[in-house]
Amino acid sequence: MLSALSARRRFSDLSEQEVLALAISSEEDDGRIYRSYAQRLRSEYPATAAVFDGMAVEEDLHRQQLIDLHRSRFGEVIPLIRREHVAGFYARRPVWLMENLSLTTIRAEAGAMEAQAEAFYLRAAQATQDAATRKLLGDLAAAEAGHQKSAEGLEQNMLSDDGRSDEDRSAHRQFILTWVQPGLAGLMDGSVSTLAPIFATAFATQDTWTTFLVGTAASVGAGISMGFTEAAHDDGVLSGRGSPWKRGLASGVMTTLGGMGHALPYLIPDFWTATTLAMIVVFVELWAIAWIQNRYMETPFLRAALQVVLGGALVFAAGALIGGG
């Protein structure tokens, strides 16, 4: 790692030709990134894909302008220098991480790409004392600012309000299907199904440590079961619910958290203090589930509250009666 860092050049040590070569390679990389975004989004968000296609064309144009400038000043041979060769130069995400980015994140990432490039060139121009280098860096910063304006214009021309609204609704629906729905199912299962064993153990033994161990085991076991069940029963291809591993992760983690919420209070040695706090946590959990159902699943709040709170109360009562008996 140290050898890799020592091999990097400082930006201030680059010649004007090397700065120009770095700008050319950066423009080429950004054009390829935009084309990758377009390919990733084309099937689900064609309007945004068209915007990125247009931005890639803009990057190609600026790259050609930079090549022409290099040819006129330094000749045909462009030095090989890329972002990773320069210490402190702005980085780009590896392209394989793009598969996990949402539509909103990709749009924001594209805006950040141009803003980072402009800011870097402006800072570099302020740091140099050479007039020719300062002018070159200033021109590059202006070009990056022009990229941002071009991107905004392309988005306004190609992505209408209706198109953006449709794509945003589609992205929101996919977020609900992939993350919210399985996560909510897991939270409900973890919060409600573990009530009976935890409180039955609590009232039967009045031993807080034993209750905590039973609650932890029930929560983790339920989380593993729910996670694998969600991931295995639907690959998401036909249903459109997204990656099974994402859904399984959401379901498993939220199931475990739902159960651990009212198991953790039993780390408190005093039985009645722990039990009172656990009851308060259960109350908050059940109302939070009702709110999530209303917020994301558009379930009427009173109906969601009746289903969740009444169901949870019945399971709690069953556990307390069994344990107390």
C-alpha angles and dihedrals in degrees: 000000000000091000090052091051093047090052092061119099122228113242090234089059095056120106121232089257091053092048089052091047090050090052091050094052091045092053090049092050093048091050090053091048091053091050089051090051089050092050091047093051102034099096097046104025108027095165093056090043088057089053091054091046088056092047090052090054089051090052090051090052094050091045090054091049090052091048090051090051091049091049092052095047107030109012135245102311112088114197116239106246127143138177094270090057093062124071114235096009115144114267133218128221115259107260093239090065088064091080089070097046121105123229092256092048093050091051090049091045091055091052091048091051092061094039092052092051093049093047092049095052091046092052091046091050091052091050098053124086095196112100095210092049091046090053092048093050091046090053090051091050090050089050091053091049087051089053090057092051090047091051091050091050093048090050092050092049099043104029111059123194089256092049093049091046092051092048093046090051090049092050091048091050091050091050090053094047095046103037115007101045098049091037091052092047089051094047091050093048094046095045098044106030094052094051094083099049094041097049094036088056091044096053094038096052105017083209111132096198093051090047091051092051092049091047093049092048092048093047097047093043092050091047093053092046095048093044095052092042092053093046095046104043099060128025090196095233098110099025094047091224093133134235113000090215093055091049091046091050092049093047096044097046095046092046090054093046091048092057097038091055093075096029095060095065088067089072082081107093096218108086100210094043090051093045093049091050091047090053090051090050090050090051091051092045094052094048090046089055090050090051093049090050090052094043101045107014094042092231111158106260097232092050092047091048092049093050098044103033095042092046092048092047091053093050091047091050091049091052094046093048093047092047094043093048 
